[in-house]
Amino acid sequence: MIKLNLGCGRNKVEGYENIDIDPTVKPDMLFDIVNNGLTAWDDNSVDEIRAQDFLEHIPLGKTIFVIDEIYRVLKDGGRFEHFTPSTDGRGAFSDPMHLSFWNINSWFYFCPDMAGGQRFYDIKAQFKVEKLYNIITSENVIHTHGIMFKKERGE
């Protein structure tokens, strides 16, 4: 079973391949996802991907590429879980290292079955949402927590 923890920082998770671009955090794998995608993995080869406090560090203009890469490498029915500071709270904007901004509505573009879901920008990702909600994680910081799955063929 292949499980990836993208942008792990110091938050390494047992049972996952912990991936980061920063050598000082000593990840299991040093890898630049933003510029290289997930080229170390084949299509439909990964069972699970988690991204905690990672997506907001992707530069604007690269977000669709990275989400499409996550979708590409996941097996049909593969699980994608993320915790991302939401623009519904001040956490999204308070960190000077945040490069992209997310909220629940951002997922309309990647989850076409959501109410209001859209198909724009030649996005390949088509996740099926199990859970997608906001949670207050610290003083007035709101994170969007999503658990979604790569749609099975024919779904």
N, CA, C and O atoms as a GROMACS GRO file, in nm:
protein
  620
    1MET      N    1   0.085  -0.119   0.000
    1MET     CA    2   0.000   0.000   0.000
    1MET      C    3   0.089   0.124   0.000
    1MET      O    4   0.180   0.136   0.083
    2ILE      N    5   0.063   0.215  -0.093
    2ILE     CA    6   0.142   0.339  -0.103
    2ILE      C    7   0.059   0.455  -0.047
    2ILE      O    8  -0.052   0.482  -0.093
    3LYS      N    9   0.116   0.522   0.054
    3LYS     CA   10   0.051   0.636   0.117
    3LYS      C   11   0.151   0.750   0.123
    3LYS      O   12   0.264   0.734   0.171
    4LEU      N   13   0.110   0.867   0.075
    4LEU     CA   14   0.197   0.983   0.068
    4LEU      C   15   0.148   1.094   0.160
    4LEU      O   16   0.029   1.121   0.169
    5ASN      N   17   0.242   1.157   0.228
    5ASN     CA   18   0.215   1.274   0.312
    5ASN      C   19   0.289   1.391   0.246
    5ASN      O   20   0.409   1.408   0.264
    6LEU      N   21   0.214   1.472   0.170
    6LEU     CA   22   0.273   1.579   0.091
    6LEU      C   23   0.304   1.702   0.176
    6LEU      O   24   0.222   1.743   0.259
    7GLY      N   25   0.422   1.759   0.155
    7GLY     CA   26   0.461   1.879   0.229
    7GLY      C   27   0.461   1.855   0.378
    7GLY      O   28   0.405   1.933   0.454
    8CYS      N   29   0.523   1.746   0.419
    8CYS     CA   30   0.512   1.700   0.558
    8CYS      C   31   0.569   1.798   0.659
    8CYS      O   32   0.522   1.802   0.773
    9GLY      N   33   0.669   1.876   0.620
    9GLY     CA   34   0.734   1.962   0.719
    9GLY      C   35   0.784   1.876   0.836
    9GLY      O   36   0.843   1.770   0.815
   10ARG      N   37   0.760   1.923   0.955
   10ARG     CA   38   0.801   1.846   1.074
   10ARG      C   39   0.693   1.748   1.119
   10ARG      O   40   0.711   1.675   1.217
   11ASN      N   41   0.582   1.745   1.047
   11ASN     CA   42   0.468   1.660   1.082
   11ASN      C   43   0.474   1.529   1.004
   11ASN      O   44   0.394   1.506   0.912
   12LYS      N   45   0.568   1.444   1.041
   12LYS     CA   46   0.581   1.315   0.973
   12LYS      C   47   0.478   1.218   1.030
   12LYS      O   48   0.452   1.216   1.150
   13VAL      N   49   0.421   1.138   0.942
   13VAL     CA   50   0.316   1.045   0.981
   13VAL      C   51   0.365   0.903   0.954
   13VAL      O   52   0.407   0.871   0.843
   14GLU      N   53   0.359   0.820   1.056
   14GLU     CA   54   0.402   0.681   1.042
   14GLU      C   55   0.312   0.609   0.942
   14GLU      O   56   0.190   0.628   0.941
   15GLY      N   57   0.373   0.527   0.860
   15GLY     CA   58   0.298   0.451   0.760
   15GLY      C   59   0.284   0.523   0.628
   15GLY      O   60   0.231   0.468   0.532
   16TYR      N   61   0.332   0.647   0.623
   16TYR     CA   62   0.328   0.729   0.500
   16TYR      C   63   0.471   0.758   0.454
   16TYR      O   64   0.564   0.761   0.535
   17GLU      N   65   0.486   0.780   0.324
   17GLU     CA   66   0.611   0.834   0.274
   17GLU      C   67   0.600   0.985   0.289
   17GLU      O   68   0.520   1.049   0.221
   18ASN      N   69   0.680   1.040   0.377
   18ASN     CA   70   0.675   1.182   0.411
   18ASN      C   71   0.763   1.259   0.313
   18ASN      O   72   0.884   1.237   0.305
   19ILE      N   73   0.700   1.351   0.239
   19ILE     CA   74   0.764   1.419   0.127
   19ILE      C   75   0.767   1.569   0.153
   19ILE      O   76   0.667   1.628   0.195
   20ASP      N   77   0.882   1.630   0.128
   20ASP     CA   78   0.894   1.775   0.142
   20ASP      C   79   1.008   1.824   0.054
   20ASP      O   80   1.096   1.747   0.015
   21ILE      N   81   1.006   1.954   0.024
   21ILE     CA   82   1.112   2.017  -0.055
   21ILE      C   83   1.224   2.069   0.034
   21ILE      O   84   1.333   2.101  -0.014
   22ASP      N   85   1.199   2.078   0.163
   22ASP     CA   86   1.293   2.136   0.259
   22ASP      C   87   1.380   2.027   0.322
   22ASP      O   88   1.329   1.946   0.399
   23PRO      N   89   1.508   2.024   0.292
   23PRO     CA   90   1.594   1.920   0.348
   23PRO      C   91   1.611   1.930   0.500
   23PRO      O   92   1.644   1.831   0.564
   24THR      N   93   1.589   2.050   0.558
   24THR     CA   94   1.609   2.065   0.702
   24THR      C   95   1.506   1.990   0.784
   24THR      O   96   1.529   1.964   0.902
   25VAL      N   97   1.391   1.955   0.725
   25VAL     CA   98   1.291   1.879   0.801
   25VAL      C   99   1.312   1.728   0.789
   25VAL      O  100   1.239   1.649   0.848
   26LYS      N  101   1.413   1.690   0.713
   26LYS     CA  102   1.452   1.549   0.697
   26LYS      C  103   1.335   1.459   0.656
   26LYS      O  104   1.300   1.365   0.727
   27PRO      N  105   1.276   1.489   0.541
   27PRO     CA  106   1.166   1.405   0.494
   27PRO      C  107   1.219   1.269   0.449
   27PRO      O  108   1.339   1.252   0.429
   28ASP      N  109   1.128   1.172   0.433
   28ASP     CA  110   1.167   1.044   0.376
   28ASP      C  111   1.212   1.063   0.232
   28ASP      O  112   1.302   0.994   0.184
   29MET      N  113   1.148   1.158   0.164
   29MET     CA  114   1.182   1.186   0.024
   29MET      C  115   1.185   1.336   0.003
   29MET      O  116   1.088   1.406   0.031
   30LEU      N  117   1.297   1.384  -0.047
   30LEU     CA  118   1.313   1.524  -0.083
   30LEU      C  119   1.264   1.539  -0.226
   30LEU      O  120   1.322   1.480  -0.318
   31PHE      N  121   1.157   1.620  -0.247
   31PHE     CA  122   1.095   1.624  -0.379
   31PHE      C  123   1.021   1.756  -0.398
   31PHE      O  124   0.954   1.803  -0.306
   32ASP      N  125   1.034   1.815  -0.516
   32ASP     CA  126   0.967   1.941  -0.550
   32ASP      C  127   0.839   1.910  -0.628
   32ASP      O  128   0.840   1.894  -0.750
   33ILE      N  129   0.729   1.900  -0.556
   33ILE     CA  130   0.600   1.865  -0.616
   33ILE      C  131   0.548   1.977  -0.705
   33ILE      O  132   0.491   1.951  -0.811
   34VAL      N  133   0.568   2.100  -0.663
   34VAL     CA  134   0.514   2.214  -0.738
   34VAL      C  135   0.569   2.220  -0.879
   34VAL      O  136   0.495   2.245  -0.974
   35ASN      N  137   0.698   2.196  -0.895
   35ASN     CA  138   0.759   2.205  -1.028
   35ASN      C  139   0.766   2.072  -1.102
   35ASN      O  140   0.769   2.070  -1.225
   36ASN      N  141   0.769   1.960  -1.029
   36ASN     CA  142   0.784   1.830  -1.093
   36ASN      C  143   0.657   1.746  -1.090
   36ASN      O  144   0.653   1.639  -1.151
   37GLY      N  145   0.556   1.791  -1.020
   37GLY     CA  146   0.437   1.707  -1.003
   37GLY      C  147   0.473   1.588  -0.916
   37GLY      O  148   0.562   1.595  -0.832
   38LEU      N  149   0.404   1.480  -0.939
   38LEU     CA  150   0.431   1.357  -0.864
   38LEU      C  151   0.491   1.253  -0.960
   38LEU      O  152   0.447   1.138  -0.965
   39THR      N  153   0.591   1.298  -1.036
   39THR     CA  154   0.650   1.216  -1.142
   39THR      C  155   0.719   1.090  -1.089
   39THR      O  156   0.749   1.000  -1.168
   40ALA      N  157   0.746   1.083  -0.961
   40ALA     CA  158   0.808   0.963  -0.904
   40ALA      C  159   0.708   0.848  -0.894
   40ALA      O  160   0.746   0.734  -0.864
   41TRP      N  161   0.579   0.876  -0.918
   41TRP     CA  162   0.475   0.775  -0.907
   41TRP      C  163   0.400   0.762  -1.039
   41TRP      O  164   0.376   0.860  -1.109
   42ASP      N  165   0.365   0.640  -1.070
   42ASP     CA  166   0.291   0.611  -1.193
   42ASP      C  167   0.144   0.648  -1.177
   42ASP      O  168   0.095   0.664  -1.066
   43ASP      N  169   0.075   0.659  -1.288
   43ASP     CA  170  -0.070   0.678  -1.288
   43ASP      C  171  -0.133   0.564  -1.207
   43ASP      O  172  -0.089   0.450  -1.214
   44ASN      N  173  -0.237   0.597  -1.130
   44ASN     CA  174  -0.317   0.497  -1.059
   44ASN      C  175  -0.234   0.403  -0.972
   44ASN      O  176  -0.260   0.283  -0.968
   45SER      N  177  -0.134   0.458  -0.902
   45SER     CA  178  -0.044   0.373  -0.824
   45SER      C  179  -0.047   0.398  -0.674
   45SER      O  180   0.009   0.320  -0.597
   46VAL      N  181  -0.113   0.505  -0.630
   46VAL     CA  182  -0.110   0.547  -0.489
   46VAL      C  183  -0.246   0.522  -0.426
   46VAL      O  184  -0.350   0.553  -0.485
   47ASP      N  185  -0.245   0.466  -0.306
   47ASP     CA  186  -0.369   0.435  -0.234
   47ASP      C  187  -0.426   0.555  -0.159
   47ASP      O  188  -0.548   0.573  -0.152
   48GLU      N  189  -0.336   0.635  -0.102
   48GLU     CA  190  -0.384   0.744  -0.015
   48GLU      C  191  -0.284   0.859  -0.016
   48GLU      O  192  -0.163   0.839  -0.018
   49ILE      N  193  -0.339   0.981  -0.015
   49ILE     CA  194  -0.257   1.102  -0.008
   49ILE      C  195  -0.316   1.194   0.098
   49ILE      O  196  -0.438   1.215   0.104
   50ARG      N  197  -0.228   1.247   0.181
   50ARG     CA  198  -0.271   1.348   0.278
   50ARG      C  199  -0.189   1.473   0.254
   50ARG      O  200  -0.073   1.467   0.215
   51ALA      N  201  -0.252   1.587   0.280
   51ALA     CA  202  -0.187   1.717   0.262
   51ALA      C  203  -0.235   1.808   0.374
   51ALA      O  204  -0.341   1.870   0.365
   52GLN      N  205  -0.157   1.815   0.480
   52GLN     CA  206  -0.194   1.900   0.593
   52GLN      C  207  -0.109   2.026   0.588
   52GLN      O  208   0.014   2.020   0.594
   53ASP      N  209  -0.175   2.139   0.576
   53ASP     CA  210  -0.107   2.269   0.569
   53ASP      C  211  -0.002   2.268   0.457
   53ASP      O  212   0.112   2.312   0.476
   54PHE      N  213  -0.043   2.219   0.341
   54PHE     CA  214   0.045   2.212   0.224
   54PHE      C  215  -0.010   2.292   0.105
   54PHE      O  216   0.063   2.368   0.043
   55LEU      N  217  -0.138   2.274   0.074
   55LEU     CA  218  -0.193   2.332  -0.049
   55LEU      C  219  -0.178   2.484  -0.056
   55LEU      O  220  -0.160   2.539  -0.164
   56GLU      N  221  -0.184   2.550   0.057
   56GLU     CA  222  -0.173   2.696   0.059
   56GLU      C  223  -0.032   2.746   0.025
   56GLU      O  224  -0.012   2.865   0.004
   57HIS      N  225   0.064   2.654   0.019
   57HIS     CA  226   0.202   2.691  -0.017
   57HIS      C  227   0.231   2.672  -0.165
   57HIS      O  228   0.343   2.695  -0.211
   58ILE      N  229   0.129   2.630  -0.240
   58ILE     CA  230   0.143   2.614  -0.385
   58ILE      C  231   0.119   2.750  -0.449
   58ILE      O  232   0.017   2.814  -0.422
   59PRO      N  233   0.210   2.796  -0.535
   59PRO     CA  234   0.190   2.927  -0.599
   59PRO      C  235   0.066   2.927  -0.688
   59PRO      O  236   0.031   2.826  -0.749
   60LEU      N  237   0.000   3.043  -0.693
   60LEU     CA  238  -0.109   3.060  -0.788
   60LEU      C  239  -0.056   3.027  -0.927
   60LEU      O  240   0.057   3.060  -0.961
   61GLY      N  241  -0.136   2.964  -1.005
   61GLY     CA  242  -0.093   2.920  -1.137
   61GLY      C  243  -0.044   2.776  -1.138
   61GLY      O  244  -0.031   2.716  -1.245
   62LYS      N  245  -0.015   2.721  -1.022
   62LYS     CA  246   0.030   2.582  -1.011
   62LYS      C  247  -0.070   2.494  -0.937
   62LYS      O  248  -0.053   2.372  -0.930
   63THR      N  249  -0.176   2.554  -0.882
   63THR     CA  250  -0.269   2.478  -0.799
   63THR      C  251  -0.341   2.369  -0.878
   63THR      O  252  -0.352   2.256  -0.831
   64ILE      N  253  -0.390   2.402  -0.996
   64ILE     CA  254  -0.461   2.301  -1.076
   64ILE      C  255  -0.366   2.189  -1.114
   64ILE      O  256  -0.404   2.071  -1.107
   65PHE      N  257  -0.244   2.222  -1.152
   65PHE     CA  258  -0.144   2.122  -1.186
   65PHE      C  259  -0.122   2.024  -1.069
   65PHE      O  260  -0.122   1.903  -1.090
   66VAL      N  261  -0.104   2.076  -0.949
   66VAL     CA  262  -0.077   1.989  -0.833
   66VAL      C  263  -0.199   1.902  -0.800
   66VAL      O  264  -0.183   1.782  -0.774
   67ILE      N  265  -0.318   1.959  -0.800
   67ILE     CA  266  -0.437   1.879  -0.770
   67ILE      C  267  -0.458   1.773  -0.879
   67ILE      O  268  -0.494   1.660  -0.848
   68ASP      N  269  -0.437   1.808  -1.004
   68ASP     CA  270  -0.448   1.710  -1.112
   68ASP      C  271  -0.343   1.599  -1.097
   68ASP      O  272  -0.370   1.484  -1.130
   69GLU      N  273  -0.225   1.633  -1.047
   69GLU     CA  274  -0.122   1.531  -1.023
   69GLU      C  275  -0.164   1.436  -0.910
   69GLU      O  276  -0.144   1.315  -0.919
   70ILE      N  277  -0.222   1.491  -0.805
   70ILE     CA  278  -0.273   1.408  -0.696
   70ILE      C  279  -0.376   1.311  -0.752
   70ILE      O  280  -0.374   1.192  -0.722
   71TYR      N  281  -0.466   1.363  -0.832
   71TYR     CA  282  -0.570   1.281  -0.894
   71TYR      C  283  -0.509   1.174  -0.986
   71TYR      O  284  -0.552   1.059  -0.984
   72ARG      N  285  -0.411   1.212  -1.064
   72ARG     CA  286  -0.349   1.121  -1.160
   72ARG      C  287  -0.288   0.999  -1.092
   72ARG      O  288  -0.306   0.886  -1.138
   73VAL      N  289  -0.216   1.020  -0.983
   73VAL     CA  290  -0.144   0.908  -0.921
   73VAL      C  291  -0.232   0.823  -0.831
   73VAL      O  292  -0.199   0.707  -0.804
   74LEU      N  293  -0.345   0.877  -0.784
   74LEU     CA  294  -0.434   0.798  -0.700
   74LEU      C  295  -0.496   0.684  -0.779
   74LEU      O  296  -0.531   0.700  -0.896
   75LYS      N  297  -0.509   0.570  -0.715
   75LYS     CA  298  -0.583   0.458  -0.773
   75LYS      C  299  -0.731   0.495  -0.778
   75LYS      O  300  -0.775   0.582  -0.703
   76ASP      N  301  -0.807   0.431  -0.863
   76ASP     CA  302  -0.952   0.450  -0.860
   76ASP      C  303  -1.001   0.419  -0.720
   76ASP      O  304  -0.969   0.314  -0.663
   77GLY      N  305  -1.078   0.509  -0.663
   77GLY     CA  306  -1.126   0.493  -0.526
   77GLY      C  307  -1.024   0.536  -0.422
   77GLY      O  308  -1.051   0.526  -0.302
   78GLY      N  309  -0.904   0.584  -0.466
   78GLY     CA  310  -0.800   0.627  -0.373
   78GLY      C  311  -0.844   0.748  -0.292
   78GLY      O  312  -0.922   0.830  -0.339
   79ARG      N  313  -0.792   0.757  -0.171
   79ARG     CA  314  -0.834   0.858  -0.072
   79ARG      C  315  -0.740   0.978  -0.073
   79ARG      O  316  -0.618   0.963  -0.076
   80PHE      N  317  -0.799   1.098  -0.072
   80PHE     CA  318  -0.725   1.223  -0.060
   80PHE      C  319  -0.783   1.300   0.058
   80PHE      O  320  -0.902   1.331   0.060
   81GLU      N  321  -0.697   1.331   0.155
   81GLU     CA  322  -0.741   1.408   0.272
   81GLU      C  323  -0.655   1.532   0.283
   81GLU      O  324  -0.533   1.526   0.271
   82HIS      N  325  -0.720   1.645   0.308
   82HIS     CA  326  -0.646   1.771   0.323
   82HIS      C  327  -0.700   1.853   0.438
   82HIS      O  328  -0.819   1.848   0.470
   83PHE      N  329  -0.610   1.928   0.500
   83PHE     CA  330  -0.642   2.032   0.597
   83PHE      C  331  -0.576   2.157   0.543
   83PHE      O  332  -0.453   2.162   0.530
   84THR      N  333  -0.656   2.259   0.512
   84THR     CA  334  -0.603   2.378   0.447
   84THR      C  335  -0.664   2.502   0.511
   84THR      O  336  -0.786   2.508   0.526
   85PRO      N  337  -0.581   2.601   0.549
   85PRO     CA  338  -0.639   2.723   0.604
   85PRO      C  339  -0.740   2.783   0.508
   85PRO      O  340  -0.715   2.795   0.388
   86SER      N  341  -0.855   2.818   0.562
   86SER     CA  342  -0.964   2.871   0.481
   86SER      C  343  -0.965   3.023   0.482
   86SER      O  344  -0.929   3.087   0.580
   87THR      N  345  -1.006   3.078   0.369
   87THR     CA  346  -1.023   3.223   0.362
   87THR      C  347  -1.140   3.270   0.448
   87THR      O  348  -1.162   3.390   0.462
   88ASP      N  349  -1.216   3.176   0.505
   88ASP     CA  350  -1.325   3.212   0.595
   88ASP      C  351  -1.273   3.255   0.733
   88ASP      O  352  -1.350   3.302   0.816
   89GLY      N  353  -1.145   3.239   0.757
   89GLY     CA  354  -1.081   3.283   0.882
   89GLY      C  355  -0.952   3.356   0.848
   89GLY      O  356  -0.914   3.364   0.731
   90ARG      N  357  -0.887   3.407   0.947
   90ARG     CA  358  -0.768   3.487   0.918
   90ARG      C  359  -0.642   3.405   0.898
   90ARG      O  360  -0.539   3.461   0.859
   91GLY      N  361  -0.646   3.275   0.922
   91GLY     CA  362  -0.528   3.191   0.905
   91GLY      C  363  -0.476   3.186   0.763
   91GLY      O  364  -0.356   3.175   0.741
   92ALA      N  365  -0.565   3.194   0.667
   92ALA     CA  366  -0.524   3.187   0.527
   92ALA      C  367  -0.433   3.305   0.491
   92ALA      O  368  -0.342   3.290   0.410
   93PHE      N  369  -0.458   3.419   0.550
   93PHE     CA  370  -0.389   3.541   0.512
   93PHE      C  371  -0.278   3.582   0.608
   93PHE      O  372  -0.198   3.670   0.574
   94SER      N  373  -0.271   3.523   0.726
   94SER     CA  374  -0.176   3.570   0.827
   94SER      C  375  -0.034   3.522   0.804
   94SER      O  376   0.060   3.588   0.849
   95ASP      N  377  -0.015   3.411   0.738
   95ASP     CA  378   0.118   3.355   0.717
   95ASP      C  379   0.177   3.411   0.587
   95ASP      O  380   0.119   3.391   0.480
   96PRO      N  381   0.291   3.480   0.595
   96PRO     CA  382   0.348   3.539   0.474
   96PRO      C  383   0.399   3.436   0.374
   96PRO      O  384   0.436   3.473   0.262
   97MET      N  385   0.402   3.308   0.410
   97MET     CA  386   0.446   3.204   0.318
   97MET      C  387   0.330   3.143   0.240
   97MET      O  388   0.352   3.058   0.154
   98HIS      N  389   0.207   3.184   0.269
   98HIS     CA  390   0.092   3.132   0.195
   98HIS      C  391   0.086   3.198   0.057
   98HIS      O  392   0.093   3.320   0.044
   99LEU      N  393   0.074   3.114  -0.046
   99LEU     CA  394   0.080   3.162  -0.184
   99LEU      C  395  -0.051   3.144  -0.259
   99LEU      O  396  -0.073   3.209  -0.361
  100SER      N  397  -0.138   3.057  -0.209
  100SER     CA  398  -0.269   3.038  -0.271
  100SER      C  399  -0.372   3.032  -0.160
  100SER      O  400  -0.340   3.004  -0.044
  101PHE      N  401  -0.495   3.057  -0.196
  101PHE     CA  402  -0.600   3.073  -0.095
  101PHE      C  403  -0.717   2.984  -0.129
  101PHE      O  404  -0.761   2.977  -0.244
  102TRP      N  405  -0.769   2.916  -0.027
  102TRP     CA  406  -0.868   2.810  -0.045
  102TRP      C  407  -0.984   2.828   0.052
  102TRP      O  408  -0.970   2.887   0.159
  103ASN      N  409  -1.098   2.777   0.011
  103ASN     CA  410  -1.212   2.762   0.099
  103ASN      C  411  -1.297   2.649   0.042
  103ASN      O  412  -1.260   2.589  -0.059
  104ILE      N  413  -1.409   2.620   0.104
  104ILE     CA  414  -1.492   2.508   0.056
  104ILE      C  415  -1.530   2.526  -0.091
  104ILE      O  416  -1.529   2.430  -0.167
  105ASN      N  417  -1.562   2.648  -0.131
  105ASN     CA  418  -1.604   2.670  -0.270
  105ASN      C  419  -1.493   2.641  -0.370
  105ASN      O  420  -1.521   2.614  -0.487
  106SER      N  421  -1.367   2.647  -0.328
  106SER     CA  422  -1.256   2.614  -0.419
  106SER      C  423  -1.269   2.472  -0.473
  106SER      O  424  -1.222   2.443  -0.583
  107TRP      N  425  -1.332   2.386  -0.398
  107TRP     CA  426  -1.341   2.244  -0.435
  107TRP      C  427  -1.450   2.218  -0.538
  107TRP      O  428  -1.457   2.108  -0.593
  108PHE      N  429  -1.535   2.319  -0.566
  108PHE     CA  430  -1.635   2.304  -0.673
  108PHE      C  431  -1.568   2.267  -0.806
  108PHE      O  432  -1.625   2.194  -0.887
  109TYR      N  433  -1.448   2.317  -0.827
  109TYR     CA  434  -1.378   2.296  -0.954
  109TYR      C  435  -1.318   2.155  -0.967
  109TYR      O  436  -1.293   2.107  -1.078
  110PHE      N  437  -1.297   2.089  -0.853
  110PHE     CA  438  -1.234   1.957  -0.852
  110PHE      C  439  -1.332   1.846  -0.814
  110PHE      O  440  -1.297   1.727  -0.819
  111CYS      N  441  -1.452   1.883  -0.776
  111CYS     CA  442  -1.554   1.788  -0.730
  111CYS      C  443  -1.686   1.823  -0.798
  111CYS      O  444  -1.772   1.885  -0.737
  112PRO      N  445  -1.702   1.784  -0.924
  112PRO     CA  446  -1.816   1.830  -1.002
  112PRO      C  447  -1.952   1.784  -0.951
  112PRO      O  448  -2.054   1.838  -0.991
  113ASP      N  449  -1.956   1.685  -0.862
  113ASP     CA  450  -2.083   1.639  -0.808
  113ASP      C  451  -2.134   1.727  -0.693
  113ASP      O  452  -2.248   1.713  -0.651
  114MET      N  453  -2.049   1.817  -0.643
  114MET     CA  454  -2.092   1.908  -0.537
  114MET      C  455  -2.198   2.001  -0.593
  114MET      O  456  -2.197   2.033  -0.712
  115ALA      N  457  -2.289   2.045  -0.507
  115ALA     CA  458  -2.384   2.148  -0.549
  115ALA      C  459  -2.304   2.268  -0.594
  115ALA      O  460  -2.222   2.320  -0.518
  116GLY      N  461  -2.327   2.313  -0.715
  116GLY     CA  462  -2.252   2.425  -0.768
  116GLY      C  463  -2.123   2.384  -0.836
  116GLY      O  464  -2.049   2.468  -0.886
  117GLY      N  465  -2.095   2.252  -0.839
  117GLY     CA  466  -1.972   2.202  -0.901
  117GLY      C  467  -1.961   2.245  -1.047
  117GLY      O  468  -2.060   2.250  -1.119
  118GLN      N  469  -1.841   2.274  -1.088
  118GLN     CA  470  -1.817   2.327  -1.223
  118GLN      C  471  -1.710   2.246  -1.294
  118GLN      O  472  -1.628   2.181  -1.229
  119ARG      N  473  -1.710   2.250  -1.424
  119ARG     CA  474  -1.604   2.190  -1.506
  119ARG      C  475  -1.543   2.303  -1.590
  119ARG      O  476  -1.595   2.337  -1.696
  120PHE      N  477  -1.434   2.360  -1.541
  120PHE     CA  478  -1.365   2.468  -1.610
  120PHE      C  479  -1.216   2.438  -1.619
  120PHE      O  480  -1.166   2.347  -1.554
  121TYR      N  481  -1.148   2.515  -1.700
  121TYR     CA  482  -1.002   2.520  -1.704
  121TYR      C  483  -0.937   2.388  -1.739
  121TYR      O  484  -0.820   2.368  -1.707
  122ASP      N  485  -1.007   2.298  -1.804
  122ASP     CA  486  -0.952   2.167  -1.843
  122ASP      C  487  -0.898   2.089  -1.723
  122ASP      O  488  -0.799   2.017  -1.734
  123ILE      N  489  -0.963   2.104  -1.609
  123ILE     CA  490  -0.924   2.031  -1.488
  123ILE      C  491  -0.959   1.884  -1.507
  123ILE      O  492  -1.070   1.850  -1.547
  124LYS      N  493  -0.863   1.798  -1.478
  124LYS     CA  494  -0.884   1.654  -1.492
  124LYS      C  495  -0.942   1.591  -1.366
  124LYS      O  496  -1.019   1.495  -1.374
  125ALA      N  497  -0.907   1.645  -1.250
  125ALA     CA  498  -0.950   1.588  -1.122
  125ALA      C  499  -1.102   1.590  -1.111
  125ALA      O  500  -1.168   1.689  -1.142
  126GLN      N  501  -1.155   1.477  -1.067
  126GLN     CA  502  -1.299   1.463  -1.042
  126GLN      C  503  -1.315   1.380  -0.915
  126GLN      O  504  -1.336   1.259  -0.920
  127PHE      N  505  -1.305   1.448  -0.802
  127PHE     CA  506  -1.315   1.379  -0.674
  127PHE      C  507  -1.460   1.366  -0.631
  127PHE      O  508  -1.545   1.449  -0.663
  128LYS      N  509  -1.486   1.260  -0.559
  128LYS     CA  510  -1.614   1.240  -0.494
  128LYS      C  511  -1.593   1.273  -0.346
  128LYS      O  512  -1.504   1.218  -0.281
  129VAL      N  513  -1.674   1.363  -0.293
  129VAL     CA  514  -1.656   1.412  -0.156
  129VAL      C  515  -1.725   1.320  -0.057
  129VAL      O  516  -1.842   1.287  -0.071
  130GLU      N  517  -1.648   1.280   0.044
  130GLU     CA  518  -1.708   1.212   0.159
  130GLU      C  519  -1.739   1.314   0.268
  130GLU      O  520  -1.848   1.316   0.324
  131LYS      N  521  -1.640   1.400   0.298
  131LYS     CA  522  -1.657   1.506   0.397
  131LYS      C  523  -1.585   1.630   0.347
  131LYS      O  524  -1.477   1.622   0.290
  132LEU      N  525  -1.646   1.744   0.369
  132LEU     CA  526  -1.584   1.872   0.337
  132LEU      C  527  -1.648   1.976   0.427
  132LEU      O  528  -1.765   2.011   0.410
  133TYR      N  529  -1.571   2.023   0.523
  133TYR     CA  530  -1.628   2.116   0.621
  133TYR      C  531  -1.517   2.202   0.680
  133TYR      O  532  -1.398   2.171   0.667
  134ASN      N  533  -1.558   2.312   0.744
  134ASN     CA  534  -1.464   2.399   0.813
  134ASN      C  535  -1.456   2.360   0.959
  134ASN      O  536  -1.554   2.318   1.020
  135ILE      N  537  -1.336   2.375   1.013
  135ILE     CA  538  -1.314   2.347   1.154
  135ILE      C  539  -1.224   2.457   1.211
  135ILE      O  540  -1.127   2.496   1.146
  136ILE      N  541  -1.256   2.506   1.330
  136ILE     CA  542  -1.170   2.604   1.396
  136ILE      C  543  -1.060   2.526   1.464
  136ILE      O  544  -1.085   2.445   1.553
  137THR      N  545  -0.935   2.551   1.422
  137THR     CA  546  -0.822   2.473   1.471
  137THR      C  547  -0.740   2.546   1.576
  137THR      O  548  -0.666   2.483   1.652
  138SER      N  549  -0.750   2.675   1.583
  138SER     CA  550  -0.686   2.754   1.688
  138SER      C  551  -0.754   2.890   1.688
  138SER      O  552  -0.854   2.910   1.618
  139GLU      N  553  -0.703   2.979   1.765
  139GLU     CA  554  -0.769   3.108   1.783
  139GLU      C  555  -0.803   3.176   1.651
  139GLU      O  556  -0.716   3.235   1.586
  140ASN      N  557  -0.930   3.167   1.612
  140ASN     CA  558  -0.983   3.229   1.490
  140ASN      C  559  -0.917   3.181   1.361
  140ASN      O  560  -0.925   3.249   1.259
  141VAL      N  561  -0.853   3.067   1.365
  141VAL     CA  562  -0.799   3.008   1.242
  141VAL      C  563  -0.894   2.896   1.201
  141VAL      O  564  -0.922   2.804   1.277
  142ILE      N  565  -0.942   2.907   1.079
  142ILE     CA  566  -1.035   2.808   1.026
  142ILE      C  567  -0.962   2.728   0.919
  142ILE      O  568  -0.899   2.785   0.830
  143HIS      N  569  -0.972   2.597   0.928
  143HIS     CA  570  -0.919   2.508   0.825
  143HIS      C  571  -1.036   2.440   0.755
  143HIS      O  572  -1.135   2.405   0.818
  144THR      N  573  -1.022   2.422   0.625
  144THR     CA  574  -1.114   2.335   0.553
  144THR      C  575  -1.056   2.195   0.559
  144THR      O  576  -0.940   2.173   0.525
  145HIS      N  577  -1.137   2.102   0.603
  145HIS     CA  578  -1.096   1.961   0.609
  145HIS      C  579  -1.176   1.886   0.505
  145HIS      O  580  -1.299   1.890   0.504
  146GLY      N  581  -1.106   1.819   0.418
  146GLY     CA  582  -1.173   1.742   0.315
  146GLY      C  583  -1.126   1.599   0.313
  146GLY      O  584  -1.007   1.571   0.326
  147ILE      N  585  -1.220   1.509   0.296
  147ILE     CA  586  -1.190   1.369   0.267
  147ILE      C  587  -1.265   1.338   0.139
  147ILE      O  588  -1.387   1.345   0.133
  148MET      N  589  -1.187   1.303   0.037
  148MET     CA  590  -1.248   1.277  -0.093
  148MET      C  591  -1.179   1.158  -0.159
  148MET      O  592  -1.070   1.117  -0.119
  149PHE      N  593  -1.243   1.106  -0.258
  149PHE     CA  594  -1.194   0.987  -0.326
  149PHE      C  595  -1.191   1.010  -0.476
  149PHE      O  596  -1.276   1.080  -0.531
  150LYS      N  597  -1.092   0.949  -0.540
  150LYS     CA  598  -1.089   0.953  -0.685
  150LYS      C  599  -1.206   0.871  -0.736
  150LYS      O  600  -1.225   0.756  -0.698
  151LYS      N  601  -1.283   0.932  -0.823
  151LYS     CA  602  -1.399   0.862  -0.878
  151LYS      C  603  -1.356   0.736  -0.949
  151LYS      O  604  -1.255   0.736  -1.020
  152GLU      N  605  -1.431   0.631  -0.931
  152GLU     CA  606  -1.405   0.505  -1.002
  152GLU      C  607  -1.447   0.524  -1.147
  152GLU      O  608  -1.537   0.603  -1.176
  153ARG      N  609  -1.383   0.454  -1.236
  153ARG     CA  610  -1.423   0.463  -1.378
  153ARG      C  611  -1.569   0.429  -1.393
  153ARG      O  612  -1.619   0.334  -1.333
  154GLY      N  613  -1.637   0.508  -1.473
  154GLY     CA  614  -1.779   0.484  -1.497
  154GLY      C  615  -1.870   0.545  -1.392
  154GLY      O  616  -1.992   0.537  -1.405
  155GLU      N  617  -1.813   0.607  -1.287
  155GLU     CA  618  -1.895   0.669  -1.183
  155GLU      C  619  -1.949   0.801  -1.229
  155GLU      O  620  -2.020   0.868  -1.154
   0.00000   0.00000   0.00000
